[in-house]
Amino acid sequence: MALSFAENVLKSKRPVVLFHTWTVTRELLAQAIREKRSMDLDVCIDDQGHPYLGHPKEYHEKTHEPFFDSMPLWEAAEALRACPTP
């Protein structure tokens, strides 16, 4: 059975540096990968049932914040898949 993120953190006995941004760009994702940082990727589903990187529609309706211009989810997934495993 694979270890969870939290179990891997505890097992490594190393500090965790979390990289957080509202807008996930190719450059920021590449930086997080290069620096071997954890990155919080919020994944939601739009009205047509398509997943995307970002906050849910309800968040933007309640806060009146514009939708974030994040990179496509599948490109982010491919970039992460291409990373060597620790």
Contacts in CASP RR format, 6 or more apart in sequence:
PFRMAT RR
TARGET T0000
AUTHOR 0000-0000-0000
METHOD contacts of the structure
MODEL  1
MALSFAENVLKSKRPVVLFHTWTVTRELLAQAIREKRSMDLDVCIDDQGH
PYLGHPKEYHEKTHEPFFDSMPLWEAAEALRACPTP
3 11 0 8 1.000
5 38 0 8 1.000
8 86 0 8 1.000
9 16 0 8 1.000
16 38 0 8 1.000
17 35 0 8 1.000
17 37 0 8 1.000
17 38 0 8 1.000
18 37 0 8 1.000
18 38 0 8 1.000
18 39 0 8 1.000
18 40 0 8 1.000
19 28 0 8 1.000
19 31 0 8 1.000
19 32 0 8 1.000
19 35 0 8 1.000
19 37 0 8 1.000
19 38 0 8 1.000
19 39 0 8 1.000
19 40 0 8 1.000
20 39 0 8 1.000
20 40 0 8 1.000
21 28 0 8 1.000
21 39 0 8 1.000
22 54 0 8 1.000
22 55 0 8 1.000
22 68 0 8 1.000
23 68 0 8 1.000
23 69 0 8 1.000
23 70 0 8 1.000
24 39 0 8 1.000
24 41 0 8 1.000
24 53 0 8 1.000
24 54 0 8 1.000
24 68 0 8 1.000
24 70 0 8 1.000
24 71 0 8 1.000
24 76 0 8 1.000
25 70 0 8 1.000
25 71 0 8 1.000
26 71 0 8 1.000
26 75 0 8 1.000
26 79 0 8 1.000
28 39 0 8 1.000
29 39 0 8 1.000
29 71 0 8 1.000
29 76 0 8 1.000
29 79 0 8 1.000
29 80 0 8 1.000
30 79 0 8 1.000
31 37 0 8 1.000
32 38 0 8 1.000
32 39 0 8 1.000
33 79 0 8 1.000
33 80 0 8 1.000
33 83 0 8 1.000
41 53 0 8 1.000
41 76 0 8 1.000
42 53 0 8 1.000
42 54 0 8 1.000
42 55 0 8 1.000
43 51 0 8 1.000
43 52 0 8 1.000
43 53 0 8 1.000
43 54 0 8 1.000
43 73 0 8 1.000
44 51 0 8 1.000
44 52 0 8 1.000
44 54 0 8 1.000
44 55 0 8 1.000
44 56 0 8 1.000
44 57 0 8 1.000
45 51 0 8 1.000
45 52 0 8 1.000
46 52 0 8 1.000
46 57 0 8 1.000
47 57 0 8 1.000
51 73 0 8 1.000
52 70 0 8 1.000
52 72 0 8 1.000
52 73 0 8 1.000
53 68 0 8 1.000
53 70 0 8 1.000
53 71 0 8 1.000
53 72 0 8 1.000
53 73 0 8 1.000
53 76 0 8 1.000
54 67 0 8 1.000
54 68 0 8 1.000
54 70 0 8 1.000
55 65 0 8 1.000
55 68 0 8 1.000
59 65 0 8 1.000
60 66 0 8 1.000
60 67 0 8 1.000
END
